[in-house]
Amino acid sequence: EEESLVWENFPSTGIMKTYNTDRQVADSAGSATAMFSGVKTRMGMLGLDNRARFNVCDIAAIELASVKSMADWAAESGKDVGVVTTTRVTHATPGAMYAHTPHRNWETDSRVP
C-alpha cells in the first residue's frame, strides 16, 4: 500500500479482546460493558459480571454482580457525567455506561418479565 493510517505510525499500540465470557463473537452489550468497565460478561448483559445469569431478574444477584463503569469512576471523582449517543440512550452500547441488567432488551418496565 502507498499510504498508511495515522495510528499505524503511533509509537505504541494496544490490543483489546472484547469477546463475551460465554460466546466467542461478542454482542454490543457485552463488549461495551468490557470497554466501559474493564470487566467481561455474558452476551446480552449490561453492567454485570459473570456471576449474573442472562435473562434472570434476581435483584440480589444483580446487586452482587454490578460493576462500575467509567461514568461511575468519573462521578465518584467529582466530575460531571453524561452520555452522548446517536441511538436511543437505552440501547446496549450507551446503556453499558450506566445500566445493570441481565437482558439488553429490558429497556422499559413494561417489557421486564
C-alpha positions in Angstrom: 0.0 0.0 0.0 1.2 3.5 -0.7 -0.4 5.2 2.3 -0.7 4.4 6.0 -3.3 5.3 8.5 -2.2 7.8 11.2 -2.4 5.2 14.1 -0.2 2.8 12.2 2.6 5.3 12.9 2.0 5.6 16.6 5.0 4.7 18.8 2.9 2.3 20.9 -0.2 0.1 20.2 -2.6 -1.9 22.3 -4.9 -4.8 21.8 -8.3 -5.3 23.3 -10.2 -8.6 23.3 -13.9 -7.9 23.8 -15.4 -11.4 23.4 -18.0 -12.4 25.9 -17.4 -14.9 28.7 -19.9 -17.3 27.1 -19.5 -16.5 23.3 -16.5 -16.1 21.0 -18.2 -13.4 19.0 -19.4 -10.6 21.2 -22.6 -8.5 21.0 -22.6 -4.8 21.7 -23.9 -5.2 25.3 -21.1 -7.4 26.5 -18.4 -5.7 24.5 -19.5 -2.2 25.7 -19.6 -3.5 29.3 -16.0 -4.7 28.8 -14.8 -1.5 27.2 -16.5 0.8 29.8 -15.8 -1.2 32.9 -12.9 -3.5 32.2 -15.0 -6.5 33.1 -16.0 -9.2 30.7 -19.6 -10.5 30.9 -22.1 -12.8 29.2 -23.6 -12.0 25.9 -26.6 -9.7 26.2 -26.0 -8.3 29.7 -25.1 -4.8 30.6 -23.0 -3.6 33.6 -22.9 -7.0 35.3 -20.1 -9.5 35.7 -20.3 -13.2 35.0 -22.0 -14.0 38.4 -25.3 -12.8 37.0 -27.4 -15.1 34.8 -28.7 -13.9 31.4 -32.5 -13.2 31.4 -32.9 -13.9 35.1 -34.3 -11.0 37.2 -32.8 -11.7 40.6 -32.3 -8.4 42.4 -29.8 -9.8 44.9 -27.7 -11.4 42.1 -27.8 -8.2 40.1 -26.6 -6.1 43.0 -23.8 -8.6 43.7 -22.8 -8.7 40.0 -23.0 -5.0 39.3 -19.7 -3.5 38.0 -18.7 0.2 37.9 -18.1 1.9 34.6 -16.0 4.9 33.6 -19.0 7.1 34.2 -19.2 5.8 37.8 -15.5 6.4 38.3 -15.8 9.9 36.9 -18.8 10.8 39.1 -17.0 9.4 42.2 -14.1 11.8 41.3 -16.5 14.7 41.3 -16.7 15.0 37.5 -19.9 15.8 35.6 -21.0 12.8 33.5 -23.2 12.5 30.5 -23.8 10.1 27.6 -23.9 11.3 24.0 -25.3 8.9 21.5 -26.8 8.7 18.0 -29.1 5.9 19.1 -31.6 5.7 21.9 -29.9 6.1 25.3 -31.3 2.7 26.4 -29.6 0.9 23.5 -26.9 -1.7 24.5 -23.8 0.4 23.8 -24.7 3.6 25.6 -26.6 1.7 28.2 -23.4 -0.1 29.3 -22.2 3.2 30.8 -25.0 3.2 33.4 -27.2 0.2 33.3 -27.1 -3.1 35.3 -29.4 -5.6 33.6 -29.3 -9.3 32.7 -31.0 -8.7 29.4 -30.1 -5.9 26.9 -33.7 -5.7 25.7 -35.2 -4.8 29.1 -35.4 -1.2 28.2 -38.7 -0.3 29.9 -40.5 -1.7 32.9 -43.4 -2.9 30.7 -41.0 -5.4 29.0 -39.5 -7.0 32.1 -40.9 -10.4 32.9 
